[in-house]
Amino acid sequence: MSSNPPTLSLPAGLTAALASFRDGAGLAWLDTLPELVALAGQRWDLRLGAPYGGGSINFVAAVESPRGPAVLKCGPLLDELAQEAAALRLADGAGLVRLLAALPAQGLLLLERLTPGDDAAELAWDDLLTAATPVLQALGRPLRSATGLTPLATWVAGFQDLRARHDGSTGPLPAATIARAEALAAELLASAPAPALLHGDLHRGNLLRASRAPWLAIDPKGVAGDPAYEPACLIRDGWQQLPHCRADLTRRCHDLAVAAGQPPDRVRAWAYVAAALAAWWQLEDTGQCGDTILLCDALR
């Protein structure tokens, strides 16, 4: 690595996000970030531009490369970034941003820069549905290979980790809700069709306007499994602000099931499981139990 790493401009919120991540592991990684960026610059002949906000615990910045405008992404979760790279290679640009290069062992990805690149945060529901439909359909096809991807069943096994952490109980999460999520997940996995490439975190902020397609997705988690799982993040995206929560969630489940070509009952059931999993992941990463678990009641 470079002996003179660059002085980085960090986006607002990155340090705070890393400070609350896994008992100091995030801040320890942040100390290595300048050297990682220097390594990427040397390996791929990059000129670093401005960082993007909203990268959560990842550092994401515009760069200029010999191939043209691109995006550099790096973060502390090496396995997740390796799975993202695997997903992007398998998609080969269909529904997802293209991967230009990767150093998975260092958690470094060089990505296509999407232009104009604004996200779907402000779209009305019908417009969001139009934006998401081709992405859902591109990713919903059966996989020929799942090399490098995480099986959806492995994600679902997170409930076992929750119970192991709390001596067989569900800790601060409602026992009945988690038990129902576990039962639903077992039924859904047992009856699942051939696995598809799943984005795994397809929400408004990960849908960007592009030039080679109207909308493309970024930041896939690299999961293989039942395509009826995929709408779950869009179903719960901003659900706290829905004026008629149960009715609006029912419409979301139906609309996204049609868009993805999946049975509405499976889409709704997976949305319940995914909300319970998201609540556990939040608890695991931050030690805080947010309100995501309450979505399960609204999806019953």
C-alpha positions in Angstrom: 0.0 0.0 0.0 1.0 3.6 -0.5 3.3 5.1 2.2 1.5 8.4 1.5 -2.2 7.7 1.6 -4.6 10.5 0.5 -6.4 12.8 2.9 -10.0 11.9 2.4 -13.1 13.9 2.6 -15.7 11.7 4.4 -19.4 12.0 3.7 -21.6 13.2 6.5 -22.8 10.3 8.6 -20.1 7.8 7.7 -18.1 8.2 10.8 -21.2 8.1 13.0 -22.5 5.0 11.2 -19.1 3.2 11.7 -18.9 4.3 15.3 -22.0 2.3 16.2 -21.1 -0.7 14.1 -20.1 -3.9 15.9 -18.3 -2.7 19.0 -15.7 -0.5 17.4 -14.9 -2.7 14.4 -16.2 0.0 12.1 -13.9 2.7 13.4 -10.9 0.3 13.2 -11.6 -0.2 9.5 -12.0 3.5 9.0 -8.4 4.0 10.1 -7.3 1.8 7.2 -9.5 3.6 4.6 -6.9 6.1 3.2 -4.5 3.2 2.4 -7.2 1.2 0.8 -8.2 4.1 -1.4 -4.5 4.6 -2.3 -4.2 0.9 -3.2 -7.3 1.2 -5.5 -5.9 4.3 -7.1 -2.6 2.6 -7.9 -4.1 -0.6 -9.1 -6.7 0.9 -11.4 -5.1 4.3 -12.2 -7.9 6.3 -10.6 -8.3 9.9 -9.9 -10.5 10.4 -6.8 -13.5 12.7 -6.9 -16.1 13.6 -4.4 -17.6 11.0 -2.0 -21.3 10.1 -2.2 -23.5 10.3 0.9 -25.9 7.5 1.9 -23.3 4.7 1.6 -24.1 3.6 5.1 -21.0 1.9 6.4 -19.3 1.9 3.0 -17.1 4.6 1.5 -18.4 5.4 -2.0 -16.8 8.0 -4.2 -16.8 9.2 -7.8 -13.5 8.4 -9.7 -12.1 9.0 -13.1 -10.5 5.9 -14.6 -8.9 5.0 -18.0 -12.3 3.5 -18.9 -14.1 6.8 -18.1 -16.2 7.9 -15.1 -16.6 5.2 -12.5 -17.4 4.7 -8.8 -15.1 3.3 -6.1 -16.7 1.4 -3.3 -15.1 -0.1 -0.2 -16.2 -1.2 3.2 -15.5 -3.3 6.2 -17.7 -6.3 5.4 -15.4 -8.2 3.0 -17.7 -11.2 2.6 -20.7 -9.0 1.6 -18.6 -7.0 -0.9 -17.3 -10.3 -2.4 -20.9 -11.5 -2.7 -21.9 -8.1 -4.3 -19.1 -8.6 -6.9 -20.4 -12.1 -7.6 -23.9 -10.9 -8.1 -22.8 -8.2 -10.4 -20.7 -10.6 -12.5 -23.7 -13.0 -12.8 -26.1 -10.2 -13.8 -23.7 -8.8 -16.3 -25.5 -5.5 -16.4 -29.1 -6.9 -16.6 -31.0 -4.9 -14.0 -27.9 -4.0 -12.1 -24.9 -1.7 -12.3 -21.9 -3.2 -14.0 -18.8 -4.4 -12.1 -15.6 -3.0 -13.8 -13.0 -4.5 -11.4 -12.7 -5.9 -7.9 -10.2 -6.7 -5.2 -12.5 -8.8 -2.9 -9.8 -9.5 -0.3 -9.4 -5.8 0.3 -13.1 -5.0 0.0 -12.6 -2.8 -3.1 -15.0 -2.6 -6.0 -14.8 -0.4 -9.2 -18.3 0.1 -10.6 -20.0 1.7 -13.6 -21.1 5.2 -12.9 -24.8 5.6 -13.6 -26.0 8.9 -15.0 -28.0 10.9 -14.2 -27.9 8.7 -11.1 -30.7 10.3 -9.0 -32.6 7.7 -7.0 -36.2 6.8 -6.7 -36.7 8.4 -3.2 -39.3 10.9 -4.3 -41.3 8.8 -6.8 -45.0 8.3 -6.2 -46.0 4.6 -5.8 -47.1 4.0 -9.4 -43.9 5.6 -10.8 -41.8 3.6 -8.4 -43.6 0.4 -9.5 -42.8 1.3 -13.2 -39.1 1.9 -12.2 -38.8 -1.4 -10.2 -40.6 -3.7 -12.6 -37.9 -4.3 -15.2 -35.3 -4.8 -12.4 -37.5 -7.3 -10.6 -38.0 -9.2 -13.9 -34.4 -9.1 -14.9 -33.3 -10.6 -11.6 -36.2 -13.1 -11.3 -35.0 -15.6 -13.8 -33.6 -19.0 -12.6 -29.9 -19.1 -12.0 -27.6 -21.3 -14.1 -24.9 -20.9 -11.4 -25.0 -19.6 -7.8 -21.3 -19.5 -7.3 -20.3 -16.9 -4.8 -23.8 -16.2 -3.7 -25.4 -16.7 -0.3 -28.4 -19.1 -0.2 -31.5 -17.4 1.1 -31.7 -20.3 3.6 -28.5 -19.0 5.2 -30.1 -15.6 5.8 -33.1 -17.3 7.3 -30.8 -19.3 9.6 -30.2 -15.9 11.3 -33.1 -16.7 13.6 -31.0 -19.5 15.0 -28.3 -17.0 15.7 -30.8 -14.8 17.5 -31.8 -17.6 19.7 -28.3 -18.7 20.3 -27.4 -15.2 21.4 -30.3 -15.1 23.9 -30.1 -18.7 25.3 -32.9 -20.0 23.2 -35.2 -17.0 23.6 -35.7 -14.1 21.2 -34.4 -11.4 23.5 -36.2 -8.1 23.2 -38.0 -9.2 20.0 -41.5 -10.6 20.5 -41.4 -14.4 20.8 -44.7 -15.0 19.0 -43.6 -12.9 16.0 -40.3 -14.6 15.6 -41.9 -18.0 16.0 -44.3 -17.2 13.2 -41.5 -15.9 11.0 -39.5 -19.1 11.6 -42.6 -21.3 10.7 -43.4 -19.2 7.6 -39.7 -19.4 6.4 -39.6 -23.2 6.8 -42.8 -23.5 4.7 -41.5 -21.1 2.0 -38.1 -22.7 1.7 -39.6 -26.2 1.4 -41.9 -25.1 -1.5 -39.5 -22.7 -3.2 -39.0 -22.7 -7.0 -35.6 -22.8 -8.7 -33.4 -20.1 -7.1 -33.0 -16.7 -8.8 -30.4 -14.0 -8.3 -31.8 -11.8 -5.5 -30.7 -8.2 -4.9 -31.7 -8.7 -1.3 -32.0 -5.0 -0.5 -34.0 -3.5 -3.3 -35.3 -0.2 -1.9 -35.8 3.3 -3.3 -32.3 4.4 -2.5 -30.8 1.5 -4.5 -32.8 2.3 -7.7 -31.0 4.9 -9.8 -31.8 6.5 -13.1 -29.4 5.4 -15.8 -28.6 6.1 -19.5 -28.4 2.5 -20.8 -31.7 1.6 -19.1 -34.3 3.8 -17.5 -33.5 2.5 -14.0 -30.8 0.1 -12.6 -30.1 -1.2 -9.1 -27.0 -0.8 -7.1 -25.7 -2.5 -3.9 -26.9 -6.1 -4.4 -26.4 -8.4 -1.4 -25.6 -11.4 -3.6 -28.3 -13.9 -2.5 -29.7 -16.9 -4.4 -33.3 -18.0 -3.6 -37.0 -17.7 -4.1 -37.8 -14.7 -6.3 -40.9 -14.0 -4.2 -38.6 -12.7 -1.5 -37.3 -9.8 -3.7 -40.2 -7.3 -3.2 -39.8 -7.4 0.6 -37.6 -4.3 0.9 -39.8 -2.2 -1.3 -42.9 -3.4 0.7 -41.4 -2.1 3.9 -39.6 0.9 2.5 -41.0 4.0 4.4 -43.9 1.9 5.7 -44.2 4.1 8.8 -45.4 7.0 6.7 -48.2 5.1 5.0 -51.5 6.8 5.7 -53.5 3.6 5.7 -50.9 1.1 6.8 -52.6 -2.3 6.4 -54.5 -1.4 3.2 -51.5 0.3 1.7 -49.3 -2.7 2.5 -51.8 -5.0 0.9 -51.7 -2.9 -2.2 -47.9 -3.0 -2.2 -47.8 -6.7 -1.8 -50.2 -7.2 -4.7 -48.6 -4.7 -7.1 -45.1 -6.0 -6.5 -46.2 -9.6 -6.8 -47.7 -8.8 -10.2 -44.6 -6.8 -11.3 -42.3 -9.7 -10.3 -44.6 -12.4 -11.6 -44.9 -14.1 -8.2 -47.8 -15.3 -6.1 -49.1 -12.5 -3.8 -49.4 -14.8 -0.8 -45.7 -15.8 -1.1 -44.6 -12.2 -1.5 -46.6 -11.2 1.6 -45.3 -14.1 3.6 -41.7 -13.4 2.7 -42.2 -9.7 3.5 -43.2 -10.8 7.1 -40.1 -13.0 7.4 -37.8 -10.3 6.0 -39.1 -7.7 8.4 -38.4 -10.0 11.3 -34.9 -10.7 10.0 -34.3 -7.0 9.5 -35.2 -6.4 13.1 -32.7 -9.0 14.3 -29.9 -7.7 12.0 -30.5 -4.2 13.4 -30.3 -5.5 16.9 -27.2 -7.5 16.1 -25.4 -4.6 14.4 -26.3 -1.7 16.7 -27.7 -3.2 19.9 -30.9 -1.3 19.3 -34.3 -2.7 18.7 -36.1 -0.4 16.2 -39.7 -0.4 15.0 -39.2 -2.7 12.0 -40.5 -5.6 14.0 -43.9 -3.8 14.3 -44.3 -4.2 10.5 -44.9 -7.9 11.0 -48.1 -7.2 12.8 -49.3 -5.0 9.9 -48.5 -7.8 7.5 -50.4 -10.5 9.3 
